[in-house]
Amino acid sequence: MRQQREEYFLDLLHREVVLAMGCTEPAAVALACAYAAEALGRLPEKVEIRASSYILKNGMNVGIPGTGMTGLPIAAALGCVSGDPSRQLMVLDGLSGEQKQLAARMEEKGRIRILADEGGRKIHIQVTAWAGEDMARAVIADGHRNLVRLEKNGQVLESGGECVQEECQDGGGEYPVTTAGILDFARKVPAEKLDFLREVMERNREIAREGLKKDYGLKVGKLLLGEQKDPENTDPAHYAAAMAAAAADARMSGCELPVMSAAGSGNQGLTATVPLIALGEVLGTEEETLLRALAISLLLTIHTKHYLGKLSVLCGCSISAAMGVGSGLVYMLGGDDAQISSTISTMVADISGVVCDGAKPGCALKIATAVESAVRAANMALHGSGAGSRDGIVCGNVEDSLANLGTLGNQGMREANELILSMMLTKQQKPEAKTAG
């Protein structure tokens, strides 16, 4: 039984922690376009994309790597030009300058049309592409890489796809993950089985350092750290927040470095790992301890997203990934399971209402705030303090608290996502207001 559970958690990590280039929503659109273009066998002349409101919201204002452009149309065009779906969420990587120019011309000529999908799925992308008399259609649903249908000229080439995580659960099976199970796994799994997390450390630390070198986005990380770039002379919590924000600064502004994503989001992968990597650097943490802390953080990020959904009106970085960071930090500092549960409860009480208003450079602001909250909650837990069942939606049992969080996001804020998207679309149609000064 223990071996089966160990293999389950390892498989979950391998499945949900994957390399991605650029924001995962535009990458998923590009991937669907690549499937359609490959089925056509040539560059599409016209493309129509129907995407869920969550995909539209997250793809509207984010930088597309290596283009200096933002939004879903250029991502879709790049996917068409690539025509290589085997690249999966790295489909935007490795394109030549000539290919990027070709994609830019496709967008300029209005060959890419983006429409809202009226269905109820959070992750749903349907791409229909035409070239001459040929038509191909690709559908990705319920997961950013989950191809559920591919057809050409009415002939089905692929169909079905896997049921992935919470998005297509039908209540037919028991969800096997608990916070207690995650902590037991992370403490007892043989250390060598976590060696693959070294790539997570290397990739995500690299983009954080890149974010400190150049003026990406709002420069949140760079400005937080200021001239003090020596971690030994910097407050650990401040350094962790700055590093995580710097990684988001770079990624949201089109940096061409890939990141290790978590539960369908690159920013979640960065938020769940970079602060612990930075704190481990400051605290001189042994590598095995850090790897186990990263496993805790990543698995708790994935676990919390089970309640919220892969895409949510609540900010996954500020909530799910930051809860993982606080829990991993408690483990790094020798805390026990009860203190980790207390950390999660305190964070539910603290930042459970942070909304997602799309992927954009400003995500770095929320990530910095969330990391500071995580460190504060961990410190409180280690000193015997934390939110309890008298604090709002917090319950005595951590799983009940997470369930309440999911209910808040999925039922209590059901209309909020459409309202946020409407505000963003309305804003795009208005001229920029001049700031007072």
SULDA-V938900 format. One record per residue. N is the residue number from 1. OMEGA is omega in degrees with one decimal (* if undefined). NEAR is the number of other C-alpha atoms within 12 Angstrom. Layout:
n=(N | N)
omega=(OMEGA | OMEGA)
near=(NEAR | NEAR)
//
This chain:
n=(1 | 2 | 3 | 4 | 5 | 6 | 7 | 8 | 9 | 10 | 11 | 12 | 13 | 14 | 15 | 16 | 17 | 18 | 19 | 20 | 21 | 22 | 23 | 24 | 25 | 26 | 27 | 28 | 29 | 30 | 31 | 32 | 33 | 34 | 35 | 36 | 37 | 38 | 39 | 40 | 41 | 42 | 43 | 44 | 45 | 46 | 47 | 48 | 49 | 50 | 51 | 52 | 53 | 54 | 55 | 56 | 57 | 58 | 59 | 60 | 61 | 62 | 63 | 64 | 65 | 66 | 67 | 68 | 69 | 70 | 71 | 72 | 73 | 74 | 75 | 76 | 77 | 78 | 79 | 80 | 81 | 82 | 83 | 84 | 85 | 86 | 87 | 88 | 89 | 90 | 91 | 92 | 93 | 94 | 95 | 96 | 97 | 98 | 99 | 100 | 101 | 102 | 103 | 104 | 105 | 106 | 107 | 108 | 109 | 110 | 111 | 112 | 113 | 114 | 115 | 116 | 117 | 118 | 119 | 120 | 121 | 122 | 123 | 124 | 125 | 126 | 127 | 128 | 129 | 130 | 131 | 132 | 133 | 134 | 135 | 136 | 137 | 138 | 139 | 140 | 141 | 142 | 143 | 144 | 145 | 146 | 147 | 148 | 149 | 150 | 151 | 152 | 153 | 154 | 155 | 156 | 157 | 158 | 159 | 160 | 161 | 162 | 163 | 164 | 165 | 166 | 167 | 168 | 169 | 170 | 171 | 172 | 173 | 174 | 175 | 176 | 177 | 178 | 179 | 180 | 181 | 182 | 183 | 184 | 185 | 186 | 187 | 188 | 189 | 190 | 191 | 192 | 193 | 194 | 195 | 196 | 197 | 198 | 199 | 200 | 201 | 202 | 203 | 204 | 205 | 206 | 207 | 208 | 209 | 210 | 211 | 212 | 213 | 214 | 215 | 216 | 217 | 218 | 219 | 220 | 221 | 222 | 223 | 224 | 225 | 226 | 227 | 228 | 229 | 230 | 231 | 232 | 233 | 234 | 235 | 236 | 237 | 238 | 239 | 240 | 241 | 242 | 243 | 244 | 245 | 246 | 247 | 248 | 249 | 250 | 251 | 252 | 253 | 254 | 255 | 256 | 257 | 258 | 259 | 260 | 261 | 262 | 263 | 264 | 265 | 266 | 267 | 268 | 269 | 270 | 271 | 272 | 273 | 274 | 275 | 276 | 277 | 278 | 279 | 280 | 281 | 282 | 283 | 284 | 285 | 286 | 287 | 288 | 289 | 290 | 291 | 292 | 293 | 294 | 295 | 296 | 297 | 298 | 299 | 300 | 301 | 302 | 303 | 304 | 305 | 306 | 307 | 308 | 309 | 310 | 311 | 312 | 313 | 314 | 315 | 316 | 317 | 318 | 319 | 320 | 321 | 322 | 323 | 324 | 325 | 326 | 327 | 328 | 329 | 330 | 331 | 332 | 333 | 334 | 335 | 336 | 337 | 338 | 339 | 340 | 341 | 342 | 343 | 344 | 345 | 346 | 347 | 348 | 349 | 350 | 351 | 352 | 353 | 354 | 355 | 356 | 357 | 358 | 359 | 360 | 361 | 362 | 363 | 364 | 365 | 366 | 367 | 368 | 369 | 370 | 371 | 372 | 373 | 374 | 375 | 376 | 377 | 378 | 379 | 380 | 381 | 382 | 383 | 384 | 385 | 386 | 387 | 388 | 389 | 390 | 391 | 392 | 393 | 394 | 395 | 396 | 397 | 398 | 399 | 400 | 401 | 402 | 403 | 404 | 405 | 406 | 407 | 408 | 409 | 410 | 411 | 412 | 413 | 414 | 415 | 416 | 417 | 418 | 419 | 420 | 421 | 422 | 423 | 424 | 425 | 426 | 427 | 428 | 429 | 430 | 431 | 432 | 433 | 434 | 435 | 436 | 437)
omega=(-179.8 | -179.4 | 178.2 | 179.9 | 178.0 | 179.9 | 178.8 | -178.4 | 177.9 | 177.9 | 178.8 | 177.9 | -178.9 | -176.8 | -172.2 | 178.3 | -172.6 | -179.6 | -179.1 | 175.4 | -179.7 | 179.1 | -171.6 | 178.1 | 172.9 | 178.4 | 178.3 | 175.4 | 178.0 | 179.3 | 177.9 | 177.7 | 178.7 | 176.0 | -178.5 | -179.7 | 178.1 | 178.5 | 177.4 | -177.4 | 177.8 | -177.7 | 179.0 | 175.9 | 180.0 | -177.2 | 174.0 | -177.8 | 172.6 | -174.8 | 178.7 | -179.4 | 179.7 | 177.4 | 179.7 | -177.6 | -176.1 | -179.1 | -169.8 | -169.5 | -175.7 | 179.4 | 177.9 | -172.2 | 171.7 | -177.0 | -172.2 | -177.4 | 179.3 | 168.9 | -175.5 | -177.6 | -179.2 | 176.0 | 178.5 | 179.5 | 178.0 | 177.2 | 177.5 | -179.1 | 178.6 | -179.1 | -176.0 | -177.8 | 177.4 | 178.8 | 179.4 | -176.7 | 171.0 | -175.2 | 179.6 | -176.9 | 170.7 | 178.2 | -178.8 | 176.0 | 178.5 | 178.1 | 178.6 | 177.1 | 177.9 | 177.9 | 178.9 | 178.4 | 176.4 | -179.2 | -178.1 | -177.9 | 176.2 | -178.6 | 180.0 | 178.9 | -179.0 | 179.3 | 177.3 | 175.1 | -175.4 | -179.1 | -174.5 | -177.4 | 178.8 | 177.0 | 177.7 | -179.5 | 175.2 | 179.8 | 173.8 | -175.5 | -179.5 | 171.7 | -174.9 | 179.7 | -177.3 | 176.9 | 175.4 | -179.8 | 176.8 | 179.6 | 172.8 | -177.0 | 172.1 | 176.0 | -172.5 | 179.8 | -168.5 | 177.7 | -178.9 | 177.9 | 175.4 | -178.6 | 175.2 | 179.2 | 176.9 | 178.2 | -179.1 | 178.0 | 176.6 | 176.6 | 176.9 | -174.9 | -179.4 | 169.4 | -173.1 | 173.0 | -169.8 | -170.1 | -178.6 | 175.0 | -179.9 | 179.9 | -176.1 | -178.4 | -179.4 | 177.1 | -168.0 | -172.0 | 171.6 | 175.9 | 179.3 | 179.1 | 177.5 | -177.4 | 177.5 | 178.1 | -174.6 | 179.9 | -169.2 | -178.3 | 175.9 | -172.3 | -176.4 | 179.0 | 176.6 | -178.0 | -178.5 | 178.6 | 175.2 | 177.2 | 176.0 | 179.6 | -175.0 | -176.7 | -173.2 | 174.4 | -178.3 | -178.3 | 174.8 | 179.1 | 176.1 | -179.6 | 178.1 | -175.7 | -172.4 | -178.1 | 178.2 | 170.9 | 179.7 | -179.6 | -175.6 | -178.6 | -178.7 | -179.8 | 176.0 | -176.0 | 179.6 | -179.5 | -175.6 | -177.3 | 176.6 | -176.2 | -178.5 | -179.1 | -178.1 | 174.6 | -174.7 | -178.8 | 179.6 | -179.9 | 180.0 | 179.3 | -179.2 | -179.7 | 179.6 | 179.0 | 179.9 | 177.6 | 178.1 | 175.7 | -176.9 | -173.8 | -177.1 | -178.1 | 173.5 | 176.2 | -175.6 | 173.7 | 176.8 | 177.5 | 173.6 | -177.8 | 177.3 | 177.9 | 174.0 | -177.1 | 175.8 | 179.1 | 174.6 | 177.4 | 178.3 | -176.8 | -178.2 | -172.3 | -172.3 | 178.8 | 179.4 | 176.2 | 179.3 | 179.3 | 176.3 | 177.5 | -178.4 | -174.2 | -178.3 | -176.7 | 176.6 | -174.5 | -179.3 | 178.1 | 179.6 | 179.3 | 178.3 | 177.1 | 177.7 | 177.2 | 177.4 | -176.4 | -178.0 | -179.2 | 177.3 | 173.8 | 178.8 | -177.8 | -179.6 | 177.9 | 173.1 | -179.9 | -175.0 | -171.5 | -178.8 | 172.7 | -173.9 | 172.2 | 174.5 | -175.2 | -178.5 | 179.2 | -177.2 | -173.1 | -174.1 | -175.6 | 179.8 | 173.6 | 175.9 | 179.5 | 179.7 | -179.9 | 177.5 | 179.2 | 177.1 | 177.5 | -179.4 | -176.8 | 173.2 | -179.3 | -178.6 | -175.9 | 179.7 | 178.8 | 175.4 | 177.1 | 178.0 | 177.5 | 179.4 | 180.0 | 179.4 | 179.8 | 173.6 | 179.2 | -171.5 | -167.8 | -176.6 | -177.1 | -179.1 | -175.7 | 173.4 | 175.4 | 173.9 | 176.6 | -176.9 | -179.8 | -179.0 | 175.6 | -179.5 | 177.8 | -178.7 | -179.8 | 178.3 | 178.8 | -177.3 | 179.5 | 177.2 | 176.6 | -179.3 | 179.3 | 177.9 | -179.7 | 178.4 | 179.6 | 177.4 | -178.5 | -179.5 | 177.1 | 172.7 | -178.8 | 177.7 | -179.6 | 180.0 | -171.5 | 175.3 | -176.9 | 172.0 | -175.7 | 178.9 | 177.9 | 178.0 | 178.5 | -173.9 | 179.1 | 177.1 | 176.8 | 179.3 | 176.9 | 176.6 | 178.2 | 177.8 | 177.9 | 177.4 | -176.8 | -172.2 | -179.5 | -176.5 | -178.0 | -175.1 | -176.8 | -171.6 | -176.8 | 179.2 | 179.6 | 178.5 | 179.5 | 178.6 | 177.8 | -178.3 | 179.0 | 178.4 | 179.9 | -179.1 | -177.0 | -179.3 | 174.9 | -179.8 | 177.2 | 178.2 | 178.0 | 179.2 | 178.6 | *)
near=(7 | 13 | 13 | 13 | 21 | 26 | 20 | 22 | 36 | 30 | 18 | 27 | 37 | 27 | 26 | 35 | 39 | 36 | 38 | 42 | 43 | 50 | 56 | 51 | 53 | 55 | 50 | 50 | 59 | 55 | 49 | 57 | 54 | 48 | 48 | 51 | 40 | 32 | 36 | 35 | 24 | 25 | 34 | 40 | 32 | 34 | 42 | 36 | 41 | 35 | 42 | 34 | 38 | 43 | 51 | 41 | 37 | 43 | 38 | 36 | 36 | 42 | 41 | 46 | 36 | 31 | 30 | 22 | 28 | 30 | 38 | 45 | 44 | 45 | 52 | 52 | 53 | 51 | 50 | 53 | 42 | 39 | 33 | 31 | 34 | 20 | 26 | 33 | 39 | 39 | 40 | 51 | 36 | 22 | 28 | 16 | 15 | 15 | 25 | 30 | 21 | 26 | 37 | 31 | 20 | 28 | 32 | 15 | 17 | 19 | 28 | 36 | 26 | 32 | 22 | 27 | 25 | 18 | 16 | 19 | 26 | 36 | 43 | 40 | 50 | 43 | 48 | 43 | 44 | 31 | 25 | 15 | 13 | 24 | 31 | 42 | 41 | 50 | 43 | 46 | 42 | 35 | 40 | 45 | 44 | 36 | 38 | 30 | 31 | 37 | 29 | 27 | 21 | 16 | 17 | 18 | 22 | 23 | 18 | 18 | 20 | 21 | 20 | 28 | 35 | 32 | 30 | 24 | 17 | 12 | 10 | 9 | 11 | 11 | 16 | 19 | 28 | 29 | 38 | 25 | 25 | 39 | 36 | 24 | 32 | 38 | 29 | 23 | 29 | 19 | 23 | 15 | 23 | 34 | 24 | 23 | 35 | 24 | 23 | 38 | 36 | 24 | 31 | 46 | 39 | 31 | 42 | 45 | 35 | 31 | 39 | 35 | 24 | 22 | 22 | 34 | 32 | 27 | 35 | 36 | 46 | 36 | 29 | 30 | 31 | 19 | 14 | 18 | 25 | 16 | 24 | 17 | 15 | 24 | 22 | 30 | 39 | 37 | 41 | 48 | 47 | 44 | 52 | 58 | 55 | 52 | 58 | 58 | 46 | 51 | 52 | 53 | 39 | 37 | 39 | 31 | 35 | 43 | 46 | 46 | 44 | 45 | 49 | 48 | 49 | 48 | 57 | 56 | 54 | 63 | 61 | 58 | 60 | 54 | 54 | 54 | 47 | 45 | 40 | 35 | 26 | 23 | 26 | 19 | 22 | 18 | 23 | 26 | 32 | 40 | 36 | 44 | 45 | 52 | 52 | 49 | 51 | 55 | 48 | 51 | 52 | 45 | 43 | 50 | 42 | 37 | 36 | 37 | 40 | 43 | 48 | 50 | 43 | 40 | 44 | 51 | 58 | 47 | 51 | 52 | 53 | 59 | 57 | 55 | 57 | 54 | 57 | 53 | 53 | 41 | 39 | 38 | 28 | 23 | 27 | 25 | 28 | 26 | 33 | 45 | 45 | 41 | 45 | 54 | 46 | 43 | 48 | 44 | 32 | 30 | 35 | 39 | 28 | 30 | 26 | 34 | 36 | 42 | 48 | 37 | 38 | 31 | 44 | 43 | 36 | 41 | 49 | 42 | 34 | 44 | 50 | 36 | 38 | 48 | 40 | 34 | 40 | 43 | 32 | 28 | 34 | 28 | 18 | 20 | 20 | 30 | 30 | 27 | 20 | 14 | 18 | 22 | 30 | 32 | 25 | 23 | 22 | 35 | 28 | 24 | 34 | 38 | 27 | 28 | 42 | 36 | 24 | 29 | 34 | 26 | 20 | 18 | 24 | 20 | 17 | 25 | 32 | 28 | 20 | 26 | 29 | 22 | 17 | 25 | 20 | 13 | 15 | 14 | 11 | 11 | 8 | 9 | 9 | 7 | 5 | 4 | 3)
//
